[in-house]
């Protein structure tokens, strides 16, 4: 099984985000990093502010959609970027923490603003090799 990773995929004028991991939680963490990477390099984001999340949804695809939109909401309201995520998923409940810092336009050089996760290309599934994939297109 390949290690946890994230990537972007092209979709017309918007951007797809995809997380891959050994567990569903790891795929959600990597999907969140891919979301941050749409805007800036996650490695440039300090871990100064911690935000907690708790979401419940029996459908893992909708849970991933809700997870990304919760992150986008917190980034917008708090004017922060997140560079680290820890997620657990058990019995349809996602509990997570995200660490980040206030946006510094000089250092972070945000490329675009993500407006929201969409249902386009929304998929959460387990591959034959056991790795989990979580993906969707985000509106920029």
Backbone bond lengths (Angstrom), bond angles and torsions (degrees), N, CA, C in turn:
res aa  C-N    CA-C-N  psi(-1)  N-CA   C-N-CA  omega(-1)  CA-C   N-CA-C  phi
1 X - - - 1.450 - - 1.523 108.33 -
2 X 1.325 115.73 135.47 1.460 118.81 180.00 1.530 110.31 -76.69
3 X 1.336 117.17 154.28 1.472 120.02 -179.60 1.519 111.83 -66.61
4 X 1.317 115.77 163.57 1.460 121.61 178.59 1.517 109.12 -56.40
5 X 1.320 114.66 141.14 1.462 119.39 -179.18 1.509 109.87 -157.34
6 X 1.322 114.82 168.95 1.453 120.93 174.91 1.514 108.10 -137.27
7 X 1.340 115.39 160.20 1.457 120.66 176.19 1.514 109.70 -158.91
8 X 1.314 115.08 165.96 1.460 121.96 173.60 1.517 107.85 -106.72
9 X 1.327 116.66 152.30 1.455 119.80 171.57 1.520 107.65 -134.36
10 X 1.317 116.18 149.75 1.457 121.33 -173.81 1.521 111.61 -79.09
11 X 1.328 115.10 141.36 1.454 121.81 175.68 1.518 108.14 -152.72
12 X 1.324 116.52 98.11 1.463 122.99 178.20 1.539 110.16 43.87
13 X 1.323 117.74 -123.51 1.467 121.47 -177.41 1.526 112.27 -88.77
14 X 1.331 117.86 -10.24 1.458 121.54 -178.30 1.525 109.96 -100.30
15 X 1.319 116.88 -174.29 1.467 121.79 -176.46 1.520 109.62 -130.43
16 X 1.317 116.05 134.97 1.448 120.94 174.65 1.510 110.70 -90.41
17 X 1.325 116.36 142.09 1.463 121.75 175.27 1.521 107.82 -119.60
18 X 1.318 115.41 139.30 1.465 120.13 -177.62 1.517 108.56 -139.92
19 X 1.328 115.92 132.53 1.450 121.99 174.21 1.512 109.77 -116.23
20 X 1.314 116.43 143.79 1.460 122.11 179.29 1.520 107.95 -131.51
21 X 1.326 117.00 136.52 1.458 119.75 179.18 1.514 111.98 -161.90
22 X 1.323 115.62 167.43 1.459 120.94 179.77 1.525 112.24 -69.03
23 X 1.338 116.45 -23.66 1.460 121.27 178.77 1.528 108.77 -126.30
24 X 1.309 116.10 164.88 1.462 120.59 175.57 1.528 109.83 -59.56
25 X 1.320 116.63 -43.01 1.468 121.14 179.82 1.529 110.86 -60.81
26 X 1.323 117.47 -42.88 1.464 120.79 179.35 1.523 111.19 -63.77
27 X 1.327 117.36 -38.94 1.469 120.51 177.26 1.523 110.32 -64.47
28 X 1.333 117.75 -38.26 1.466 121.37 177.42 1.531 110.58 -66.47
29 X 1.329 117.37 -40.00 1.467 120.90 176.98 1.527 110.30 -61.23
30 X 1.316 116.37 -46.13 1.463 120.72 -178.87 1.523 111.62 -67.98
31 X 1.324 117.27 -34.80 1.466 120.40 175.05 1.518 111.12 -63.15
32 X 1.329 116.53 -37.56 1.467 120.82 177.75 1.529 110.58 -67.13
33 X 1.329 117.40 -38.69 1.466 120.19 176.31 1.524 110.60 -64.98
34 X 1.334 117.03 -39.08 1.466 120.52 176.68 1.522 110.22 -62.12
35 X 1.333 116.66 -37.99 1.464 121.17 176.54 1.528 110.31 -60.47
36 X 1.324 117.48 -48.94 1.464 120.88 178.05 1.523 110.62 -59.50
37 X 1.322 116.34 -40.40 1.463 121.18 -176.17 1.526 112.98 -67.78
38 X 1.326 117.52 -15.85 1.466 119.92 172.59 1.528 108.81 -64.23
39 X 1.321 116.15 -34.29 1.457 121.84 -174.88 1.526 113.03 -95.68
40 X 1.338 116.58 -41.24 1.469 120.88 -175.92 1.520 108.85 -158.82
41 X 1.304 116.71 169.52 1.461 122.17 175.32 1.534 107.83 -72.02
42 X 1.347 117.95 117.80 1.472 119.18 -179.00 1.524 113.04 -57.62
43 X 1.320 117.81 -25.87 1.457 121.55 179.88 1.522 113.70 -68.50
44 X 1.327 117.31 -15.29 1.468 120.45 178.88 1.523 112.67 -89.60
45 X 1.332 117.05 -3.14 1.464 121.35 -174.71 1.530 109.78 -96.59
46 X 1.331 115.91 119.52 1.470 121.60 176.95 1.525 109.86 -72.60
47 X 1.319 116.15 160.90 1.466 122.31 -177.25 1.521 110.13 -106.44
48 X 1.319 116.68 63.25 1.464 122.43 -175.16 1.520 114.21 -93.00
49 X 1.321 117.23 -30.85 1.466 122.80 -175.81 1.521 108.34 -117.02
50 X 1.324 117.30 133.39 1.462 121.58 177.24 1.520 109.51 -111.79
51 X 1.317 115.72 133.33 1.462 122.45 176.93 1.526 107.73 -126.06
52 X 1.338 116.04 133.91 1.467 121.57 179.07 1.521 110.84 -100.95
53 X 1.322 115.17 149.67 1.457 122.45 -179.59 1.523 109.00 -133.11
54 X 1.322 116.44 145.26 1.458 122.01 169.25 1.517 107.40 -144.63
55 X 1.327 115.15 120.61 1.461 121.83 -178.40 1.517 108.40 -132.18
56 X 1.316 116.02 146.69 1.463 120.10 177.51 1.518 109.25 -130.15
57 X 1.333 115.61 128.80 1.458 122.08 -179.93 1.528 107.75 -165.79
58 X 1.334 118.08 123.00 1.468 119.67 -177.85 1.532 114.09 -69.40
59 X 1.323 118.50 -25.85 1.461 121.58 179.76 1.532 109.10 -87.26
60 X 1.339 118.72 115.96 1.471 119.81 -176.10 1.532 113.20 -61.97
61 X 1.325 118.17 -29.37 1.469 119.41 177.54 1.526 110.99 -67.48
62 X 1.312 116.62 -45.43 1.464 120.00 178.67 1.530 109.66 -67.55
63 X 1.323 117.30 -34.23 1.464 120.65 177.16 1.537 110.34 -62.36
64 X 1.333 117.29 -42.24 1.463 120.41 177.55 1.521 110.67 -64.50
65 X 1.319 117.05 -43.76 1.472 122.95 176.85 1.537 110.00 -58.09
66 X 1.329 116.52 -48.37 1.469 121.25 179.33 1.533 111.08 -63.08
67 X 1.328 116.86 -39.99 1.462 122.78 179.98 1.528 110.40 -60.06
68 X 1.323 117.09 -51.09 1.465 119.53 -179.40 1.528 110.92 -63.59
69 X 1.321 117.65 -40.69 1.466 119.42 179.71 1.526 111.93 -68.05
70 X 1.323 117.64 -31.58 1.470 120.21 175.46 1.528 110.09 -66.00
71 X 1.323 116.97 -40.41 1.468 120.88 177.36 1.527 109.96 -63.79
72 X 1.324 116.46 -46.86 1.466 121.25 -179.39 1.530 110.02 -59.68
73 X 1.316 117.14 -42.96 1.463 121.55 178.35 1.536 110.61 -59.49
74 X 1.330 116.57 -50.19 1.470 120.19 -178.17 1.526 111.19 -63.30
75 X 1.328 117.54 -39.37 1.466 119.73 178.27 1.521 110.84 -62.93
76 X 1.317 116.07 -39.55 1.464 120.55 -178.56 1.523 111.64 -70.06
77 X 1.314 116.93 -47.94 1.465 121.60 -176.88 1.529 111.58 -68.16
78 X 1.316 116.47 -42.06 1.472 120.81 -176.24 1.530 112.96 -89.87
79 X 1.328 116.14 -9.68 1.479 122.08 -175.84 1.524 111.27 55.06
80 X 1.352 113.80 50.81 1.458 121.20 179.46 1.530 109.88 -125.73
81 X 1.303 114.34 164.68 1.460 122.96 167.93 1.520 106.55 -119.26
82 X 1.325 116.83 145.83 1.460 121.22 178.74 1.521 109.63 -108.64
83 X 1.327 116.00 139.90 1.453 120.63 179.83 1.511 114.62 -123.65
84 X 1.338 116.64 -1.16 1.474 121.06 -179.94 1.519 108.58 -147.73
85 X 1.328 115.54 139.69 1.462 121.57 -178.82 1.522 109.83 -138.77
86 X 1.332 116.05 141.26 1.465 122.58 170.36 1.517 107.18 -127.98
87 X 1.324 115.93 123.68 1.463 121.96 -173.95 1.523 109.59 -126.88
88 X 1.329 116.21 140.84 1.461 122.40 165.48 1.521 107.03 -126.78
89 X 1.311 115.46 143.47 1.463 121.29 176.24 1.518 106.67 -130.45
90 X 1.329 115.64 121.85 1.463 120.77 179.72 1.526 108.40 -147.53
91 X 1.323 115.57 128.18 1.464 121.50 177.32 1.527 111.66 51.51
92 X 1.311 116.96 49.07 1.472 123.64 176.55 1.530 114.17 69.89
93 X 1.327 117.53 8.72 1.462 120.97 179.92 1.529 109.06 -112.47
94 X 1.317 115.58 125.55 1.457 122.31 175.05 1.519 107.77 -100.89
95 X 1.308 115.30 126.83 1.468 121.75 171.75 1.520 105.91 -121.54
96 X 1.313 114.92 134.03 1.459 117.86 -175.27 1.516 111.45 -150.93
97 X 1.313 113.69 161.62 1.460 122.22 170.55 1.519 106.88 -131.44
98 X 1.317 115.04 144.34 1.458 121.54 176.02 1.517 107.46 -129.08
99 X 1.326 115.61 140.24 1.449 121.35 178.75 1.518 109.03 -118.91
100 X 1.324 115.55 138.84 1.447 119.44 -179.87 1.510 111.80 -163.99
101 X 1.323 114.41 -158.15 1.454 120.68 -178.90 1.523 109.46 -154.44
102 X 1.322 115.24 166.52 1.462 121.02 176.69 1.525 109.67 -60.31
103 X 1.314 115.33 144.67 1.462 120.18 179.47 1.526 109.82 -63.92
104 X 1.301 115.21 128.43 1.463 122.73 174.13 1.528 105.26 -116.63
105 X 1.331 116.29 101.12 1.465 120.68 -173.36 1.525 113.44 -58.62
106 X 1.315 116.58 -30.71 1.464 119.95 179.88 1.525 111.18 -71.26
107 X 1.316 116.38 -45.71 1.466 120.83 -176.54 1.521 112.73 -82.48
108 X 1.332 117.54 -42.65 1.462 121.05 -176.28 1.522 113.34 -82.31
109 X 1.335 116.43 -26.03 1.466 121.65 -178.69 1.533 111.58 42.62
110 X 1.332 117.38 60.63 1.470 119.20 -177.07 1.527 111.37 -58.36
111 X 1.324 115.70 127.10 1.453 121.79 -175.84 1.525 111.81 -77.14
112 X 1.312 116.47 -45.84 1.467 122.47 -178.15 1.522 108.60 -145.80
113 X 1.316 115.26 169.62 1.461 121.02 173.22 1.518 107.75 -108.49
114 X 1.323 117.03 128.68 1.458 121.06 176.75 1.517 107.80 -86.23
115 X 1.323 116.02 125.13 1.470 121.38 -178.19 1.516 112.31 -88.00
116 X 1.328 116.92 -31.78 1.454 118.92 179.96 1.513 112.59 173.45
117 X 1.330 115.09 158.25 1.458 121.54 172.15 1.524 107.85 -77.81
118 X 1.329 116.47 151.05 1.467 120.84 -179.71 1.532 109.46 -122.98
119 X 1.319 115.19 171.85 1.463 120.99 175.88 1.526 111.33 -83.70
120 X 1.327 117.59 -5.95 1.458 121.41 -179.39 1.528 109.99 -67.24
121 X 1.331 115.87 129.03 1.469 122.93 -179.69 1.528 112.62 57.76
122 X 1.329 116.99 21.36 1.464 121.04 179.45 1.529 109.13 -70.47
123 X 1.332 114.96 117.22 1.470 120.97 179.91 1.520 108.90 -147.99
124 X 1.316 116.01 137.84 1.456 122.77 169.75 1.522 105.54 -134.77
125 X 1.332 115.78 120.20 1.463 118.86 -176.20 1.519 110.56 -156.96
126 X 1.321 113.53 166.03 1.462 120.54 178.17 1.523 108.49 -107.43
127 X 1.319 116.26 129.24 1.453 121.30 179.11 1.527 110.41 -78.37
128 X 1.319 115.65 166.57 1.465 120.63 179.41 1.525 112.25 -59.42
129 X 1.347 117.05 -30.55 1.467 120.48 179.74 1.529 112.57 -79.87
130 X 1.340 117.34 0.27 1.463 121.75 177.56 1.517 114.88 97.04
131 X 1.332 117.30 -13.18 1.470 120.61 -179.60 1.526 110.24 -72.52
132 X 1.321 115.49 145.58 1.454 121.96 176.35 1.532 109.77 -96.00
133 X 1.318 116.17 143.06 1.450 123.78 176.05 1.533 107.90 -122.20
134 X 1.326 116.91 133.99 1.475 122.39 173.96 1.528 106.10 -133.41
135 X 1.329 116.33 125.21 1.459 118.88 -175.83 1.518 111.79 -151.02
136 X 1.326 114.99 158.42 1.459 123.35 169.56 1.522 108.59 -169.80
137 X 1.301 115.73 171.21 1.464 122.27 175.21 1.514 107.75 -94.45
138 X 1.335 116.43 138.09 1.469 120.78 175.64 1.518 108.62 -109.48
139 X 1.313 114.85 143.36 1.452 123.31 179.72 1.521 108.80 -84.04
140 X 1.343 116.28 122.68 1.465 120.52 179.89 1.522 110.21 -115.19
